[in-house]
Each structure stands twice: as C-alpha cells, then as structure tokens.
Amino acid sequence: MRERATIRAIETFVVSLPRDTPYLGPLGPGEEVNAKGYFVRRGNRTLYPTTDMSVIVKVTAEDGTVGWGETYGIVAPHAVTTIIDDVLAPIAVGRDARDVAVIQEDLYDLMRVRGFHGGYYVDAIAGVDIALWDLCAKLADLPLVKLLGGQRAERLPAYVSGLPRATLAERVTLAKEWVAKGFDAVKFAAAVSHEGIVPEMRALREALGPDVEIAVDLHWKFNAAEAIQVIDTLVPYRPFFVEAPCAPEDIDGLAEVAAKSRVPIAAGEEWRTIHEVLPRLSRRAVSVLQPEMGHTGVTQFLAIGRLAAAFEARVMPHASIGVGIFQAASLHAAATLPNVPYHEYQHSIFDKNLAYVTTTMRCDAGFYHLPSGPGLGIEPKPELWDCVVKR
C-alpha cells in the first residue's frame, strides 16, 4: 500500500471560464476593464477579473490514482502555480499521500523564516492539500466526509449570495425569485449598493417579509467608527449578520465593532490558518466565521471550524470563484462540523461552472447536496481543459 500511495507527480493548470456579467454585477460608474482583463470595484477598492479564473492542482499517485485540488487564482494566478511547481511539488513528490496533514504542516514550515505565512504561498498549499485529501479518500474508496471523521448532515442549508443586477429594483426582484425557489436567506453586497446600503436593506426587508434572513457584506468599506454607525442604522431591519465591517488587518477595530454591534459580525474569507483566526476569536471580534476552502485547504478549514466551536462561534463557509472542486471540498468538510447553520451559495458562479465538471453536487430549494462517490466526488470534464490559460 505504501508504494501505491506514493506521490508520483503534482501538476498545475490555470483556467479562465467565461461569464456574461462581471462578479457582483454590471460595472458601475467609473469602473472599467484594464489591459490585463481586471477591473476595480470602486465600492471596496478591490480588483476582480472579468472571467472566472482559478488554479487546478492534479496529484498523481504511483498506482495512477489522481486527486484533484483547486485554489484561489482570480488575480495573477501564475504566481500560485509557480510556487507549487518550483517550491511545493519537489518537496511533496515521493511522500506518502496518506500523510496529508503532516505534508501540509511541512510545506507551511518551508518559508516561515522568510515571512510567507499567508497570501499566495498558503493559497498554493491549500490547492495541494485539497488534492491530497481527494487522493487519500479515493485510495480508501470513501467519500471525503467519511474519511474526515463522520458525517453530520446529508445536505447543508444554503444562503443566496449576491444579487448581480444593475438597479435596486432589479436586485429586489431577483431576491424574491430566489425566495420563491425555496431559499430562506440572502446576502447583498454593499460594494454595489449604488442607491445606498440602508435603502437596499429596507427595500429587501419590505419585499421579503419578516421570515427571510437578510445579511449584508460591507466589503471592508468603513473604519470601525463608521461601521458601528452604519450597523446601528440597519438594526431596525434585523440583519442576519454583517460581514467584513472594517479592514481585515484592523483587529482592534473589528473587536470594537463586535463589542458595540447589536448584530452578529461575520468575517474570515481572507484568513488562511488558525494563526489568523485565534487572535480574532480571543478578542471576541467575530461570532460568525467564514473560512474559504480555496485559501485554507481541508486541513486548516477543519482546524478553524473546530477552533470556532471551542469559542461558541458559528461557521458559515465562504464560497468564492472557482470551477467547483474546492466547493466540493468545503461541503465535505463543513458536513463534519457541529456549528454550520448555512453555507454560502454563489449562484452566479456555482451553477454555470458545473458545466465543466462531473459531479452529483448541486444546490436547490435552499440546500446544498453533497457530491457522492469516493474522494471529493467531482472530476473535470474535457471542456475544462479547453479553458486552460497558457503562460
């Protein structure tokens, strides 16, 4: 079995999947696409691609079994592939794939002395980690959720994330359509609330009624004092949670917002390890954690989820741009945790990109259904390789 499980090769691919409407919705005033195909959302000063960019990782064992991983690659994705190809793969090849958690720790240690404990470096580790877990579960002929220690749920409640329409009236109509399909929670993006955050919250509450949960992502738009003021104005409309109220590096500010807010504070999509999460939980700066599998990988995702449980915090995993591989991993890992009331559903990405993979994973009538089969339960279709970007 040792020979069979030995890692023979690790390969990387950048893919670019077309989309009709830019992420979060049509471009707003003053927003334009640059020569590299990126644009900046003026509402949160953040760079986004015009296509769905992602990095795919393929790990092959000596017996030919393949594990698939995926990591964050929406901006400068070849930075991630270079790290994997030049740094991580030469260290991991030849090792026993079943030692996946140990490999994750060893890869993390390689560059600590140079300060690389986050960013592209840890994203690269996440992609390898996901692929190794897929490989391990396939070698064991088990769905990943079973290999991780036990399945608490056959399906996970999903909240609709993003209302990518140009006007407030159109966004309200879209929210009503999703509720009619059986979803009972939605989140809107303040970065594209061009008519105002409070008017959007008010309009959604009036249209959706008292029983639908409505969350808002503030996209780090404010400092702590401003965020507290904004949240106070939202309280009458009963927000489910308020996400990313101030800059992610401002731990003191986030703690101040959480202490003074009458609404649960959510954060964490940009955190990659428990080393970033622990100081925020210790300060009671967040009550809803949003780990992003594309940043964390399975090993750190689980560590973050269990740490959150120890602090009585809820986990509502983030879902970002991708082809669905790290989404499948997120569902498997989330289904093992005791504190996951919802998982984010990026419908404008998830649904269309299922065309590039083979899986039973789906989201309908308010619930994610976990993929079936060994490993992650997801495999690339030939159509995905038509979208590979050559360097």
Secondary structure, 3 states (H helix, E strand, C coil): CHHHHEEEEEEEEEEEECCCCCCCCCCCCCCCCCCCCEEEECCCCEEEECCEEEEEEEEEECCCCEEEEEEECCCCHHHHHHHHHHHHHHHHCCCEHHHHHHHHHHHHHCCHHHCCCCHHHHHHHHHHHHHHHHHHHHHCCCEHHHHCCCCCCCEEEEEEECCCCCCHHHHHHHHHHHHHCCCCEEEEEHHHCCCCHHHHHHHHHHHHCCCCEEEEECCCCECHHHHHHHHHHHHHHCCCCEECCECCCCHHHHHHHHHHCCCCEEECCCCCCHHHHHHHHHCCCCCEECCEHHHHHHHHHHHHHHHHHHCCCEECCECCCCCCHHHHHHHHHHCCCCCCCCEEECHHHHHHHHHHEEECCEEECCEEECCCCCECCEEECHHHHCCECCC
